Amino acid sequence: MQQAGPEPFKSFIPAPLPPSPSLEIDADLQDLIEKANRALGRLDSISILLPDPNLFLYMFIRKEAVLSSQIEGTQSSLSDLLLFETDGKPETPIEDVKEVSNYIAAMQHGLARLKDGFPLSLRLIREIHEILLSGTRGGDKTPGRFRTSQNWVGGSRPGNAIFVPPPPQEIMACMGDLEKFLHDQPVRMPLLIKAGLAHVQFESIHPFLDGNGRVGRLLITFMLCAEEALSEPLLYLSLYFKRNRDAYYDELQRVRKEGTWEKWLRFYLEGVREVSSLATDTARRIVDLFAEDRGKIQLLGRAAPTTFAVHELLKQKAMISVSGAAQNLQVSKPTARAAIERLQKLGMVHEVTGKSWGRLFAYTEYLSILREGTVA
């Protein structure tokens, strides 16, 4: 029992992982583990078969960033993020878009550190948290540092909160135990199970004053990539968590109250299976779209080469300006404008600003596929 002013309250201190009593992996849960692993394997293998995996990586990372941030209440859409990155004016508050942009930077930083051999550690978690909150509304919430004051979830104070995580003096011990679990101490567990357990544990510790949900979801990505279940972060699992937001929060809370780890794992593994399959299908649809549109451009005859070049740019970022296209392709603005107008006539692109200057053009169907599930 703790005291906040005159009002006492209880906080939750999670026991170290793995759960005790031990997990009960029945036949149904084992079957779900195998299905999730197969779906994840198919998603990873498609990155090898894609003509340019970097195109998909660029967009799928942005999709995950938008979705994970939307779970926390930001209103930024994928289109807003692309407008922001192309020097356009997003329709939602710039603070929301900045938070999504920071999520991308935090993910890229973490993945680069892991590829360089840096361990998945408390230091790395603090580094990505600092990047995540830098220059945003959470910038005054001690970015990169574990909290030294009590926080809570829901309610106006700890005494009426839905959930109160450990007091600050327990944070280092809890996070130290979690770090050991990430490195298979005291026991090695199958990766998908370990990632699912670690996510709940991180959310229950809630070690930061802000950004815990986003860091906790990044942790899943880092674990899958660090242990090479995914060669690239193509899994946008936040789509599943967003679509099932109430159930997501309910399952996290039920683990804390009732120890229902197996029920959480069923929920989480179904998400891995569902979103892995969806991302694989999305990649195939995009490949088919690119091939179909190249066939249309080929019919343009002498005008095809420059139009092909602009099409390649749109495949990379889904949104361009005339000046940006001219600069990238090292052609004149009239040449770039003419190529974009040809793509407009073919119905492939549309103008998104509604202005007569500083206009931006989006690859219509490509963006439509990518935006699925990300409309705030």
C-alpha positions in Angstrom: 0.0 0.0 0.0 1.3 3.5 -0.9 0.2 7.0 -0.1 -0.5 9.8 -2.5 -1.3 12.8 -0.2 -4.2 11.7 2.1 -5.3 8.9 -0.3 -3.8 5.3 -0.1 -3.4 3.2 -3.2 -2.1 -0.1 -4.4 0.5 -0.5 -7.1 1.3 -3.7 -9.1 4.8 -5.2 -9.0 5.0 -8.0 -11.6 6.9 -11.2 -10.7 9.9 -11.9 -12.9 9.4 -13.9 -16.0 8.8 -16.7 -16.9 5.4 -17.0 -15.4 4.9 -19.1 -12.3 3.1 -21.5 -12.4 4.5 -22.5 -15.8 2.6 -21.9 -19.0 0.2 -24.6 -20.0 0.7 -25.1 -23.7 -2.2 -27.3 -24.7 -2.8 -28.7 -28.2 -4.8 -25.6 -29.4 -2.2 -23.2 -28.2 0.6 -25.2 -29.8 -1.3 -25.3 -33.1 -1.6 -21.5 -32.9 2.1 -21.1 -32.2 2.9 -23.2 -35.3 0.5 -21.3 -37.5 1.9 -17.9 -36.3 5.4 -19.1 -37.0 4.5 -20.3 -40.5 2.8 -17.1 -41.3 5.8 -15.1 -40.0 8.1 -17.3 -42.1 6.1 -16.6 -45.2 6.3 -12.9 -44.6 10.0 -13.0 -44.1 10.5 -15.1 -47.2 8.5 -12.8 -49.4 11.1 -10.1 -48.7 13.6 -12.2 -50.6 11.3 -12.6 -53.6 10.4 -8.9 -53.9 12.0 -7.0 -56.7 13.0 -4.3 -54.3 12.4 -5.1 -50.6 13.5 -1.6 -49.6 10.3 -0.2 -51.2 8.1 -2.3 -48.9 10.3 -1.7 -45.9 10.1 2.0 -46.3 6.3 1.9 -46.4 5.6 -0.9 -43.9 7.7 0.8 -41.3 5.6 3.9 -41.8 2.4 2.0 -41.6 3.5 0.4 -38.2 4.5 3.9 -36.9 1.2 5.4 -37.8 -0.8 2.5 -36.3 1.2 2.3 -33.1 0.8 6.0 -32.5 -2.9 5.9 -33.3 -3.4 3.4 -30.5 -2.1 6.1 -28.1 -4.6 8.6 -29.5 -2.7 10.5 -32.2 -4.8 11.4 -35.3 -2.1 11.4 -37.9 -2.8 9.2 -40.9 -0.3 7.7 -43.4 -1.1 10.5 -45.8 -0.4 13.1 -43.2 3.0 11.5 -42.5 3.9 11.4 -46.3 2.8 15.0 -46.6 5.0 16.0 -43.7 8.0 14.1 -45.2 7.4 15.8 -48.6 7.2 19.3 -47.1 3.5 19.4 -47.5 0.9 20.5 -44.9 -0.7 17.6 -43.0 -4.4 17.9 -42.1 -3.8 16.9 -38.5 -1.8 18.7 -35.8 1.9 18.8 -36.6 2.6 17.5 -33.1 0.8 14.2 -34.0 2.8 13.8 -37.2 6.0 14.6 -35.4 5.3 11.8 -32.9 4.9 9.3 -35.8 8.1 10.6 -37.5 9.9 10.1 -34.2 8.6 6.5 -34.0 10.3 5.8 -37.3 13.5 7.4 -36.2 13.4 5.3 -33.0 12.8 2.1 -34.8 15.6 2.8 -37.4 18.0 3.7 -34.6 17.3 0.5 -32.7 17.5 -1.7 -35.7 20.8 -0.2 -36.8 22.2 -0.7 -33.3 21.2 -4.3 -33.3 22.7 -4.9 -36.7 25.9 -3.4 -35.5 26.0 -6.0 -32.7 24.7 -3.9 -29.8 22.6 -6.1 -27.5 18.9 -5.6 -26.8 19.4 -4.0 -23.5 18.1 -1.4 -21.0 20.5 1.1 -22.5 19.1 0.6 -26.0 15.5 0.9 -24.7 16.4 4.2 -23.1 18.0 5.4 -26.3 15.0 4.7 -28.4 12.7 6.3 -25.8 14.8 9.5 -26.0 14.4 9.6 -29.8 10.7 8.8 -29.5 9.9 11.7 -27.3 12.4 14.3 -28.5 10.7 17.5 -29.5 7.1 16.2 -28.9 4.5 16.8 -26.3 6.2 14.2 -24.2 9.5 16.0 -24.4 9.1 17.2 -20.8 8.6 13.6 -19.6 12.3 12.9 -19.0 13.1 11.3 -22.4 15.6 8.4 -22.2 15.3 8.1 -18.4 13.3 5.7 -16.3 10.8 7.5 -14.2 11.5 8.7 -10.6 7.8 9.4 -9.8 4.6 7.4 -9.7 2.5 7.1 -12.9 -0.8 5.4 -13.5 -3.2 4.4 -16.3 -6.8 5.7 -16.4 -8.4 7.9 -13.8 -7.3 11.2 -12.5 -4.9 10.0 -9.7 -3.5 6.7 -8.4 -6.4 6.2 -6.0 -9.0 5.9 -8.8 -6.7 4.6 -11.6 -7.5 1.5 -13.7 -3.9 0.4 -13.2 -1.0 1.6 -11.1 2.5 0.2 -12.1 5.4 -0.4 -9.7 6.6 2.5 -7.6 9.7 4.2 -9.0 12.1 2.6 -6.5 11.2 -0.8 -8.0 11.8 0.1 -11.6 15.4 -0.9 -12.0 14.9 -4.3 -10.3 11.9 -5.0 -12.5 13.6 -3.9 -15.7 16.8 -5.7 -14.8 14.9 -9.0 -14.5 13.2 -8.2 -17.8 16.6 -7.7 -19.5 17.8 -11.0 -18.2 14.7 -12.7 -19.6 15.3 -11.1 -23.0 18.7 -12.9 -22.9 17.2 -16.3 -22.0 17.8 -16.1 -18.3 16.7 -18.0 -16.3 15.3 -20.1 -19.2 15.2 -20.0 -23.0 11.8 -19.9 -24.5 10.5 -20.0 -28.1 10.9 -16.6 -29.6 7.3 -15.7 -30.4 6.3 -16.7 -26.8 9.2 -14.8 -25.3 8.3 -11.6 -27.3 4.6 -11.9 -26.2 5.5 -12.3 -22.6 8.1 -9.5 -22.7 5.6 -7.1 -24.2 3.1 -7.6 -21.3 5.9 -7.4 -18.7 7.2 -4.1 -20.1 3.7 -2.6 -20.2 3.1 -3.7 -16.6 6.4 -2.1 -15.4 5.5 1.1 -17.4 9.1 2.3 -16.7 8.7 5.7 -18.4 6.4 8.7 -17.8 5.2 8.7 -21.4 5.6 6.5 -24.5 5.4 3.1 -22.8 2.9 1.7 -25.2 4.9 2.6 -28.3 8.2 1.4 -26.8 6.6 -1.9 -25.7 5.3 -2.5 -29.3 8.8 -1.6 -30.7 10.2 -4.2 -28.3 8.3 -7.0 -30.2 9.8 -5.8 -33.5 13.3 -5.6 -32.1 13.1 -9.1 -30.6 11.9 -10.6 -33.9 14.6 -8.9 -35.9 17.4 -9.4 -33.3 16.8 -13.1 -33.3 16.3 -13.2 -37.1 12.7 -14.4 -37.2 12.4 -11.4 -39.5 15.3 -10.1 -41.6 13.5 -6.8 -41.9 10.6 -5.2 -39.8 7.8 -6.0 -42.2 5.3 -6.9 -39.5 2.9 -4.1 -38.6 1.4 -5.9 -35.6 -0.1 -2.6 -34.3 -2.9 -3.0 -37.0 -4.2 -6.0 -35.0 -3.9 -4.2 -31.7 -5.6 -1.1 -33.1 -8.5 -3.1 -34.6 -8.9 -4.9 -31.2 -7.9 -2.0 -29.0 -10.4 -2.8 -26.1 -9.5 -6.5 -26.1 -5.8 -5.6 -26.2 -6.0 -3.5 -23.1 -8.4 -6.0 -21.4 -6.0 -8.9 -22.0 -3.1 -6.9 -20.6 -5.1 -6.0 -17.5 -6.4 -9.6 -17.1 -2.9 -11.0 -17.0 -2.1 -8.6 -14.1 -5.2 -9.4 -12.2 -5.7 -13.1 -12.9 -2.4 -14.4 -14.4 -4.1 -15.4 -17.7 -0.9 -15.6 -19.7 -2.2 -18.4 -22.0 -5.3 -16.3 -22.9 -3.0 -13.3 -23.7 -0.8 -15.5 -25.8 -3.8 -16.8 -27.8 -4.8 -13.2 -28.5 -1.3 -12.1 -29.4 -0.4 -15.1 -31.6 -3.6 -14.8 -33.5 -2.5 -11.2 -34.2 0.9 -12.3 -35.4 -0.7 -14.9 -37.7 -3.4 -12.6 -39.0 -1.1 -9.6 -39.7 1.7 -11.7 -41.1 -0.7 -13.2 -43.7 -2.2 -9.8 -44.4 1.2 -8.1 -44.9 2.2 -11.0 -47.3 -1.0 -10.5 -49.3 -0.4 -6.7 -49.3 3.1 -7.1 -50.7 1.7 -9.4 -53.5 -1.1 -6.9 -54.3 1.5 -4.1 -54.6 3.8 -6.1 -56.9 0.8 -6.9 -59.1 -0.2 -3.2 -59.2 3.3 -2.1 -60.2 3.4 -4.7 -63.0 -0.1 -3.7 -64.3 0.8 0.0 -64.3 4.1 -0.5 -66.0 2.2 -2.3 -68.8 0.0 0.8 -69.2 3.0 3.2 -69.3 4.7 1.0 -71.9 1.9 1.9 -74.3 3.0 5.5 -74.2 5.7 5.0 -76.8 8.3 7.7 -76.9 7.0 9.3 -73.7 7.4 6.1 -71.8 11.0 6.4 -70.5 10.5 9.6 -68.5 7.1 8.4 -67.3 8.6 5.1 -66.2 11.2 7.1 -64.2 8.5 9.2 -62.4 6.6 5.9 -61.7 9.8 4.5 -60.1 9.9 7.6 -57.8 6.3 7.1 -56.8 7.0 3.5 -55.9 9.6 4.7 -53.5 7.5 7.3 -51.6 3.9 7.2 -53.0 3.9 11.0 -53.0 6.0 13.5 -55.0 6.1 17.1 -56.2 7.1 18.4 -59.7 10.2 20.0 -58.3 11.1 16.9 -56.3 10.7 14.7 -59.4 12.8 17.1 -61.5 15.6 17.1 -59.0 15.6 13.4 -58.4 15.6 12.6 -62.1 17.8 15.5 -63.2 15.3 16.7 -65.8 13.6 20.1 -66.2 10.4 20.9 -64.3 8.4 21.0 -67.6 9.6 17.5 -68.4 8.7 16.2 -64.9 5.3 17.9 -65.0 4.5 16.4 -68.4 5.3 12.9 -67.1 3.1 13.4 -64.0 0.3 14.7 -66.2 0.5 11.6 -68.3 0.2 9.5 -65.1 -2.8 11.6 -64.1 -4.5 10.9 -67.4 -3.8 7.2 -66.9 -5.6 7.5 -63.6 -2.6 6.4 -61.5 -1.9 9.7 -59.6 -4.0 12.5 -58.2 -3.2 15.9 -56.8 -3.6 16.1 -53.0 -3.2 19.7 -52.0 -5.9 21.4 -54.0 -3.5 24.3 -54.6 -2.1 25.9 -57.8 1.4 26.0 -56.4 3.4 23.6 -54.2 1.3 20.8 -55.5 1.8 17.2 -54.5 0.8 14.1 -56.4 0.0 10.7 -54.8 0.1 7.3 -56.4 -3.6 6.7 -55.9 -4.1 2.9 -55.7 -0.7 2.3 -54.1 -1.5 4.7 -51.3 -5.0 3.2 -51.0 -3.6 -0.3 -50.4 -1.1 1.0 -47.8 -3.6 3.1 -45.9 -5.9 0.1 -45.2 -6.5 0.1 -41.5 -4.6 3.4 -40.8 -7.5 5.9 -41.2 -7.5 7.5 -37.7 
